[in-house]
């Protein structure tokens, strides 16, 4: 986890802020970072009942979150993939 955090601090901080703002239970948000050959992969887990809030209708909120985090990752100079895990 430490590798991804040091490689993409802006992307991670942006993702954490947005997800915790959207859910009802921000204390239950878990973000796992793994670093690979293709960049950084971030898995987001939320509390019971909050996944629908993060995904949104037709995945619009999830896609918007991915877009904003990828834009923040440009500042870090790295490629980031965000996955929402049930």
N, CA, C and O of each residue as an XYZ file, in Angstrom:
344
protein
N       0.820     -1.201      0.000
C       0.000      0.000      0.000
C       0.856      1.254      0.000
O       0.488      2.250     -0.624
N       1.972      1.227      0.676
C       2.807      2.415      0.781
C       3.341      2.859     -0.573
O       3.506      4.056     -0.809
N       3.617      1.898     -1.475
C       4.149      2.250     -2.782
C       3.170      3.115     -3.574
O       3.552      4.142     -4.133
N       1.912      2.697     -3.617
C       0.911      3.445     -4.358
C       0.627      4.803     -3.759
O       0.356      5.763     -4.481
N       0.687      4.889     -2.437
C       0.417      6.158     -1.762
C       1.500      7.167     -2.105
O       1.197      8.333     -2.360
N       2.750      6.741     -2.116
C       3.831      7.673     -2.421
C       3.867      8.016     -3.907
O       4.331      9.092     -4.282
N       3.377      7.102     -4.762
C       3.394      7.357     -6.202
C       2.258      8.264     -6.640
O       2.419      9.034     -7.587
N       1.102      8.193     -5.966
C      -0.078      8.945     -6.401
C      -0.762      9.653     -5.231
O      -1.929      9.379     -4.952
N      -0.066     10.549     -4.547
C      -0.682     11.191     -3.374
C      -1.868     12.086     -3.719
O      -2.847     12.119     -2.973
N      -1.801     12.811     -4.832
C      -2.906     13.704     -5.207
C      -4.146     12.910     -5.599
O      -5.261     13.242     -5.197
N      -3.940     11.863     -6.383
C      -5.063     11.030     -6.823
C      -5.728     10.361     -5.627
O      -6.956     10.306     -5.547
N      -4.931      9.856     -4.705
C      -5.479      9.167     -3.532
C      -6.233     10.130     -2.624
O      -7.320      9.804     -2.149
N      -5.682     11.293     -2.382
C      -6.356     12.286     -1.533
C      -7.655     12.754     -2.174
O      -8.655     12.947     -1.483
N      -7.644     12.935     -3.481
C      -8.851     13.350     -4.195
C      -9.928     12.281     -4.106
O     -11.085     12.580     -3.812
N      -9.550     11.040     -4.359
C     -10.503      9.932     -4.298
C     -11.100      9.793     -2.906
O     -12.314      9.652     -2.759
N     -10.262      9.832     -1.899
C     -10.743      9.682     -0.519
C     -11.722     10.795     -0.156
O     -12.756     10.531      0.458
N     -11.416     12.013     -0.522
C     -12.291     13.143     -0.211
C     -13.652     13.001     -0.905
O     -14.692     13.198     -0.277
N     -13.644     12.665     -2.179
C     -14.896     12.556     -2.922
C     -15.761     11.418     -2.391
O     -16.952     11.606     -2.141
N     -15.170     10.246     -2.219
C     -15.953      9.087     -1.776
C     -16.522      9.316     -0.383
O     -17.687      9.009     -0.131
N     -15.716      9.848      0.519
C     -16.209     10.090      1.880
C     -17.285     11.170      1.911
O     -18.106     11.191      2.827
N     -17.294     12.066      0.929
C     -18.330     13.096      0.845
C     -19.649     12.545      0.323
O     -20.714     13.073      0.643
N     -19.587     11.491     -0.475
C     -20.780     10.936     -1.109
C     -21.520      9.951     -0.193
O     -22.751      9.918     -0.200
N     -20.801      9.161      0.582
C     -21.416      8.087      1.368
C     -22.017      8.605      2.680
O     -21.690      9.697      3.144
N     -22.905      7.790      3.262
C     -23.497      8.128      4.558
C     -22.581      7.737      5.715
O     -22.622      8.355      6.779
N     -21.747      6.702      5.506
C     -20.853      6.207      6.559
C     -19.395      6.378      6.136
O     -18.761      5.411      5.714
N     -18.857      7.585      6.242
C     -17.478      7.817      5.771
C     -16.424      7.043      6.560
O     -15.330      6.800      6.050
N     -16.733      6.656      7.784
C     -15.760      5.908      8.583
C     -15.544      4.492      8.055
O     -14.531      3.865      8.367
N     -16.487      3.981      7.257
C     -16.395      2.617      6.743
C     -15.736      2.536      5.361
O     -15.652      1.453      4.782
N     -15.277      3.652      4.838
C     -14.624      3.654      3.526
C     -13.216      3.080      3.676
O     -12.440      3.507      4.531
N     -12.904      2.096      2.821
C     -11.572      1.498      2.801
C     -11.003      1.648      1.399
O     -11.674      1.348      0.412
N      -9.773      2.109      1.318
C      -9.115      2.291      0.028
C      -7.824      1.481      0.041
O      -6.932      1.714      0.856
N      -7.744      0.512     -0.894
C      -6.558     -0.333     -1.015
C      -5.819      0.042     -2.294
O      -6.403      0.088     -3.376
N      -4.533      0.306     -2.149
C      -3.722      0.740     -3.280
C      -2.690     -0.336     -3.609
O      -1.979     -0.822     -2.730
N      -2.622     -0.694     -4.876
C      -1.583     -1.618     -5.332
C      -0.881     -1.000     -6.526
O      -1.510     -0.385     -7.387
N       0.409     -1.170     -6.562
C       1.220     -0.616     -7.633
C       1.654     -1.735     -8.560
O       2.106     -2.788     -8.109
N       1.517     -1.503     -9.859
C       1.895     -2.519    -10.840
C       2.645     -1.914    -11.999
O       3.030     -0.745    -11.968
N       2.852     -2.730    -13.037
C       3.584     -2.286    -14.223
C       2.833     -1.205    -14.986
O       3.449     -0.317    -15.574
N       1.513     -1.275    -14.982
C       0.681     -0.351    -15.758
C       0.319      0.916    -14.989
O      -0.361      1.787    -15.532
N       0.751      1.035    -13.755
C       0.417      2.191    -12.925
C      -0.115      1.740    -11.577
O       0.238      0.670    -11.081
N      -0.960      2.561    -10.997
C      -1.506      2.293     -9.676
C      -2.960      1.866     -9.809
O      -3.731      2.473    -10.552
N      -3.328      0.812     -9.080
C      -4.709      0.343     -9.051
C      -5.267      0.620     -7.659
O      -4.645      0.279     -6.652
N      -6.437      1.236     -7.610
C      -7.046      1.597     -6.337
C      -8.403      0.908     -6.229
O      -9.268      1.079     -7.088
N      -8.578      0.124     -5.162
C      -9.849     -0.559     -4.901
C     -10.549      0.164     -3.753
O      -9.953      0.406     -2.704
N     -11.814      0.505     -3.964
C     -12.589      1.244     -2.967
C     -13.694      0.351     -2.440
O     -14.476     -0.205     -3.211
N     -13.757      0.216     -1.114
C     -14.830     -0.524     -0.456
C     -15.581      0.462      0.437
O     -14.972      1.282      1.124
N     -16.907      0.371      0.417
C     -17.728      1.256      1.247
C     -18.638      0.418      2.133
O     -18.767     -0.790      1.932
N     -19.266      1.057      3.113
C     -20.144      0.367      4.049
C     -21.425     -0.119      3.392
O     -21.723      0.224      2.248
N     -22.172     -0.919      4.132
C     -23.439     -1.464      3.642
C     -24.387     -0.342      3.241
O     -24.584      0.619      3.986
N     -24.965     -0.476      2.067
C     -25.939      0.491      1.592
C     -25.352      1.704      0.898
O     -26.092      2.490      0.307
N     -24.053      1.873      0.954
C     -23.430      3.051      0.346
C     -22.942      2.813     -1.089
O     -22.625      3.771     -1.795
N     -22.880      1.563     -1.523
C     -22.359      1.284     -2.869
C     -23.234      1.943     -3.937
O     -22.713      2.449     -4.931
N     -24.533      1.942     -3.747
C     -25.434      2.584     -4.706
C     -25.184      4.069     -4.835
O     -25.311      4.633     -5.921
N     -24.829      4.706     -3.735
C     -24.523      6.140     -3.754
C     -23.249      6.413     -4.547
O     -23.153      7.409     -5.264
N     -22.284      5.528     -4.413
C     -21.000      5.721     -5.091
C     -21.122      5.399     -6.583
O     -20.509      6.072     -7.412
N     -21.898      4.387     -6.926
C     -22.051      4.000     -8.328
C     -22.959      4.983     -9.059
O     -22.633      5.432    -10.158
N     -24.088      5.315     -8.457
C     -25.023      6.247     -9.090
C     -25.847      5.579    -10.176
O     -25.639      4.409    -10.497
N     -26.771      6.320    -10.732
C     -27.609      5.781    -11.801
C     -26.772      5.561    -13.048
O     -26.067      6.452    -13.522
N     -26.874      4.339    -13.563
C     -26.135      3.935    -14.759
C     -24.631      4.156    -14.633
O     -23.939      4.297    -15.641
N     -24.125      4.187    -13.409
C     -22.691      4.321    -13.188
C     -22.135      5.708    -13.407
O     -20.924      5.882    -13.549
N     -23.008      6.694    -13.434
C     -22.550      8.057    -13.745
C     -21.630      8.626    -12.671
O     -20.616      9.246    -12.992
N     -21.968      8.425    -11.414
C     -21.129      8.966    -10.334
C     -19.779      8.251    -10.324
O     -18.738      8.891    -10.175
N     -19.793      6.924    -10.483
C     -18.540      6.162    -10.506
C     -17.646      6.630    -11.646
O     -16.440      6.798    -11.462
N     -18.224      6.840    -12.813
C     -17.429      7.318    -13.958
C     -16.889      8.726    -13.714
O     -15.757      9.034    -14.089
N     -17.692      9.571    -13.089
C     -17.232     10.927    -12.773
C     -16.082     10.886    -11.769
O     -15.110     11.629    -11.901
N     -16.197     10.014    -10.766
C     -15.129      9.876     -9.773
C     -13.849      9.399    -10.459
O     -12.769      9.932    -10.204
N     -13.972      8.402    -11.323
C     -12.793      7.901    -12.055
C     -12.137      9.013    -12.877
O     -10.913      9.140    -12.898
N     -12.954      9.806    -13.547
C     -12.419     10.884    -14.389
C     -11.656     11.914    -13.566
O     -10.564     12.333    -13.950
N     -12.223     12.319    -12.444
C     -11.574     13.321    -11.594
C     -10.280     12.764    -10.993
O      -9.273     13.469    -10.926
N     -10.305     11.507    -10.559
C      -9.106     10.900     -9.967
C      -8.018     10.726    -11.029
O      -6.837     10.920    -10.743
N      -8.406     10.366    -12.236
C      -7.413     10.250    -13.306
C      -6.801     11.610    -13.636
O      -5.616     11.700    -13.957
N      -7.597     12.648    -13.559
C      -7.069     13.998    -13.788
C      -6.094     14.385    -12.683
O      -5.071     15.016    -12.952
N      -6.402     14.013    -11.445
C      -5.489     14.290    -10.333
C      -4.208     13.470    -10.470
O      -3.139     13.914    -10.053
N      -4.312     12.288    -11.048
C      -3.140     11.430    -11.230
C      -2.177     12.007    -12.262
O      -0.982     11.712    -12.227
N      -2.681     12.820    -13.170
C      -1.805     13.482    -14.144
C      -0.794     14.356    -13.404
O       0.369     14.452    -13.795
N      -1.252     14.981    -12.346
C      -0.355     15.810    -11.531
C       0.736     14.963    -10.874
O       1.856     15.424    -10.654
N       0.375     13.697    -10.563
C       1.340     12.770     -9.977
C       2.230     12.141    -11.046
O       3.246     11.523    -10.728
N       1.848     12.300    -12.313
C       2.623     11.735    -13.403
C       2.507     10.227    -13.510
O       3.470      9.552    -13.873
N       1.338      9.696    -13.198
C       1.153      8.243    -13.199
C      -0.250      7.895    -13.679
O      -1.155      8.728    -13.624
N      -0.427      6.679    -14.145
C      -1.733      6.185    -14.579
C      -2.430      5.514    -13.400
O      -1.813      4.754    -12.653
N      -3.727      5.802    -13.239
C      -4.475      5.261    -12.107
C      -5.752      4.603    -12.599
O      -6.447      5.136    -13.464
N      -6.053      3.441    -12.039
C      -7.314      2.748    -12.316
C      -8.086      2.618    -11.003
O      -7.548      2.136    -10.007
N      -9.339      3.046    -11.007
C     -10.176      3.001     -9.798
C     -11.237      1.927     -9.986
O     -11.930      1.890    -11.002
N     -11.352      1.047     -8.980
C     -12.338     -0.017     -9.005
C     -13.159      0.039     -7.723
O     -12.617      0.215     -6.632
N     -14.457     -0.111     -7.865
C     -15.343     -0.125     -6.705
C     -15.703     -1.563     -6.395
O     -16.334     -2.239     -7.207
N     -15.302     -2.037     -5.210
C     -15.441     -3.437     -4.830
C     -16.597     -3.583     -3.857
O     -16.713     -2.837     -2.884
N     -17.450     -4.563     -4.141
C     -18.604     -4.814     -3.293
C     -18.233     -5.617     -2.069
O     -19.096     -5.917     -1.244
